[in-house]
């Protein structure tokens, strides 16, 4: 399993949290996705044999949120 925390500066409310988590959790290989409104980030645990980081970032982007460069 791989754990990563992605910075998503546009997170500001519970709708953002729900939208992003709902987009990530169903992805095959994503074990958990936890959005922190206060920290404006997304902690994701995933199996990189089943899903890659680009797919996770694209799922967040598809919800209208941009992942900040690390």
C-alpha positions, 0 to 999 in steps of 0.5 A: 500500500502507498500513502500520500497526502495531496495539497488541494488549496480549493477545499473549503467546506463539507461539500468539497470533502464529500465530493472528493471522497465520493470520487476517490473511494470507488476507484479500484485500488483506493483503500481510504481517502480522507479530506481535511478541510482545515489542512486543505489536503487529501490523504489517500491510501492506495494499491499502486498495482491497481491504481496510479497517482495520475488517476487519483489526481484526475479524479480530484480534478474531475470534481473541479479541484486542482491538486497543488504541485508538491 
